[in-house]
Amino acid sequence: MRRSPLLPIFLVVLVDVLGFTIVYPLLSFFAEHFTATPLVATTLLSVSELCSLFSTTLISRLSDQFGRRRLLLISQAGTCAGFVVLGFSEALWMVFLGRILDGITAGNLSIAQAYISDHTKPENRAKAFGIIGIAFGIGFFFGPAMAGWLSKYGLHVPFLVAACLSVGSMVCSYTLLEPGVPPVEAGAAAAAAPTAPGGKRPAVFALSTYVEYFQRPGVGSLYLQFFLFAFSFSAFMSGFALFAERRLAWTSREVGYMFAYSGFLGIILQGGILGRLVKKVGEPPLAVAGFVAAAISYTLLGFTTTLTLLIVAATISSFGNGVLRPVITSEITQGVGDRKSVV
């Protein structure tokens, strides 16, 4: 009997997210340490994502051919190298180099999602993707709190701890995940199109393939929804530390604790409530509720001048963003079909 993929993926993602969330609250403060302007500080996040725009697709395609575990290890090694460079940075250009190294080997989450798709049935994927959400919640709970605590020993220390966690994540990937190429479904269809359930990724510039998927009924709107979710969430994450520093005179310690609070709420939501909500109201209505909650929370955040209002905004945001990623991802994997997913 094949073992469930959820526990190993949970551990892999958890350790990855812990490393990531230790770093995230400190990046803006770390850049300011090297006299970076707010624009340059937030660009640190943009440059990493720009690199990952191309690398994630390439690494995901290679994982179809050479196996999820092998490419996940390569991606994690790049993340580890990026953290090491950050930890030993003595100039702003080294900070950017660390982020670029992480970006050009990005693909951890994408491969983890593909691994889940390979090993779960469509009707179980919303719950399965919720496992990634739980890992994110736990990571966002402990990681930022660790960042705030570790920063008192020097801003470079959390980055080195994150590098050590990345090594731990690589150990989890190597020892817990099944090696080899993704499994295919049995039958004539599989023989005709030997692609894993997680889906074969198109080339980076395969525009005709992307157009074809966007033209499928219902699928194009799902991709647009995921883009809007990711865009708004990344804008919030990249600017929150600087916002809190200027509006509330917070340091990295308070920012870390606020992220930890959001992570705690994420654990509660995706640890059991999400699955019940999906069964009760369905995925599309839940996605609408998530977007409404996110919009309300970001609006409240713009008017925040007190800790009380900030906590209210963070609570609503945790619900909105907590349901959007697993629900939309599940809808996309089912909308494009098991054998042709490009997520």
N, C-alpha and C positions, 0 to 999 in steps of 0.2 A: 504494500500500500504506500502510495506517495505521501510524504509528509506535507502538512500545510505550509505554504510559503510565507504566511503572515508573520510568524514569530521571527524568523531570520530577517525578513525585510524590515520589521519593526525595529529590531536592534541595530541594523545597518543605518537606517534613516535617523534613528534617535541619536546615535553617536555623531553622525554627520551634522545634524541640526544643532547639537550641543556646541560643536566647534564653531559653526556659523553664527549662532546667537551670542556666543561670547564676544565675537568680533564686532557684530553689527552695531551695538549701541556706542562703541568706542571710535568708530571710523571717523566721524565728523570731528570729534574732539582731538583725535590723533592727527588729523590733517591740520587743524588749527594750531597744534603744537609746532608745526613746521610753517606757520604763518600763512596758511592757505585761506583764501576768501571763502565765504559760504558757497559761491558758485563752484569753485574748484573742489571744495569738500564734497558736495553732492555729486560732482562729476566722477568721483572715485567709484561710486556705485554704477553710474552710467557706463563707464568704460568697461567694467567687468561684464555687464549685461550685453553690451555691444559685441564683445568677443564671444559670449555664449550664444548669441543669436546664430552664429555660424557653426560654432563647435558642437553645440548640443545636437543639431541635426546630423552632423557628420559622425559623431560618436555613437548616436543612436542607430544609424545605419550600419556602422561597423559591428554593433552589438547583435544585430540580426544575423550577421555572417559568422562572427567569431565567438558569440556567446555573451550573455549579459554580465556574468561575473568578471570575465577578463577585462571588458571595457569599463566596468564599474571600478575595478581596481586602478586602472589608468587614470580615470577621472578623479578618484580619491587621492591618488599620488600627486596630481597637479594641485589640488586644493591644499594638501599638506605643504607642498613647496611654497605656495603663495603665502601661507601663514608664517612659515619660517622666514621668508624675506621680510614680511611685515615686522616680525619680532626683532629683526636685526637692522631695521631701517634707520638710517642716519640722515636722510634727506627726503624731500617730497617725491622725487622721481622714483625712489625705491619703494615708496608706498604704492605708487601707481603700478610699478612692476609687479608687486605682490598681487594686486588685484587683477592684473592682466593674466598672470600665470593661472590664477583660479578660473578666470573667464574662458581662456582658450582650451581648458580641459573640462569645462562644465558638462553636466549630463547626469549627475547623480540621481536627481529626482526623476528625470525622464526615464532612465533605465529601470529604476525601482518600480515606477508605474507600469512599464512594459512587462517587467517580471511578474507583477501581480496579474496583469491581463493574460499572460501566458498560462497561468496556473489557477485561474478562477473562472467560474461560469458567469455569463453576463448578468444574471439576476442577483449575483452576490457581490458585484463590483463596487457598488456605492458603499457598502459596509466595509469591503476590503480596502478601498481607497481611504476610508475613514481611519484605518489603522495608521496610514501615513499622517493623517491629521492629528491623531493622538500623539505620535512621535513628535510632531511639530509643537503640540501643546506642551508636552513635557520638556522639550528642548527650550521653548520660549519661557518656560517657568524657571528652570534651573540655570540655563545659559546666561541670560542677562544679569541674574542675581550674582552669579559667579564673576561676571565681568565687573560689576560694581565693587565687589569685594576685592578682587585681584588687582584692580587698578591702583589701589593704595600702595602697592609694592612697585609701581611703575607702569606706565601705559604699554610698555612692550611685553610685560609678563602675560597678560591674557592671550596674546597672539601665540606665544610659545606653548601655552597650555592647550590652545585650540589645535596646534600642530600635533601635539601628543594625542589628542582625541581623534584626529584624522588617522593616525597610525592605528589606533584601536579600531576604528571603523574598517580599515583595510583588513585587519585580522578577522573581524566579524564576517566580512564579505568572503574572504578566502575559505574560512572554516565552516560557514553555515549555509552558503548558497550553493545550489547545484551547478556543477561545471557543464561546459558544452554549449552547443547552440540551442536556441529556444525550441521546445517541443512543438510538433504540428499535430493537427487533428487527424485521426485516421480516416481512410476512405478515399474515394476517387477524387473528391474536390481537393484534398490535401496533395495528392499526387500531381494534380494539374497545376496547382499553385502553391509550391512548398514555402509558405510564409507562416511565421509564428502567429499565434493569436494576438500577441502584443502588437503586431503590425509591422510591415516593412516600410521604412522611412524613405521618402523621395530624396533626391539630391537637393542641395541647398538652393540651386537656381532652376529647379524643375518647375517652372512657372505653370506649365500646362497641367501638371498634376495638382498643384494647389488650386488652380481655377476650377478644375473638375470637382474637387471636394467642396469648394465654396458654392458650387452650383447645385449640389445635392439638396433636395428638399429638407429644410430644417437644420442641416449640418452647418451651413454658412452662418446662420444666426448664432449657433452654439459657439463657433470659433470667435465671433464678434463679442459674445458675452464673456468668454474667457479672456480676450484681449482687454476689455474694459475693466474686468476685475483685476487683472494683473497690473494694468497701467495705474489704476487708482491706488492699489495697495502699495506698489513700489514707490509712488510719489509720496504717499503717507510715511512709509518707512524711511525713505531717504531724507526727508525734511523734518521729521519729528524731533530729533535730538537738538538741532539748531533752534527749532521753534520753542522747545521747552527751556532751552538755555536763555533765550532772549525774553520770552514772555513770562516765565516763572522763575528765572535765575537758577535753573536746575544744573546739576553736574552729571557726569556719567553714572554716578551712583543712583540718583533718583530716576534717571531715564531707564536704567537697568531694572529697577524695581517695578516700574510701570509696565515694561514689557513682560516681566515675570507675572504680574497680575493678569495680563491678557492671556498669557500661556496657561495659567491655572484655569481660567474660564474655558479655554479651548479643550483642556483635558475633560472637564465636566461635560461639555457639549458633545464631543466626539467619542466619549467613552461609553455612551449608551443612548443619549437623547437623540442624536442624529438618526440612528437607525430607526427609532420609533417614529420620528417625524416623517421620514421617507415613506414608511409603510402607511402612515395615517393620511398624509396630504399629497404625497407624490413628489417626484423630483422637480418638475417645472414650477409648480406653485411655491415650492421651497426656495428655488433659485430667485424668483421674484421677491420673496420676502427678504432674502439675503441682500439683494441689491438695494431695496428700500432701507433696510437697516444700515447698510454701509453709507448710503447717501446722507441719512439723518446724522450719523455719527461724525462724518467729515464736516458737515455743516456746523454742528455743535462745536467741534474742535476749533473751527475758525473764530468762534466768539468766546473761546475759553480764556478766562483770566483767573480762575480759582481752581483749587485742587478738586473740589466737589464736582464741578461741571466737567472737568477732565476725566474723572472716574466714570461719570455717567456716559460720556462719549466713548470711552474705552470699552465699557461693558457692552454697549450697543454694537460697536465695531467688532468685538470678539464674536458676537453671534453672526453678524453678516458675513464676515470673511471666513468664519469657521465652517459655514455650510457651503459657501460658494465653490471652493476648490474641489472637494470630493464630489459634490452633486453635478457640477458642470462637466468634470472629467468623466464621470460615469455616463452621463448623457452622450458625450462625444464618442466614447468607445462603443456604445451600443448603436449610435446613429450611423457610424461609418462602416460597421460590420466588423466581425472578429478578424477577418483575414486581410483587411485593407486599411487598418488604422494608421494615421499619420501623427497621432498624438505623441 
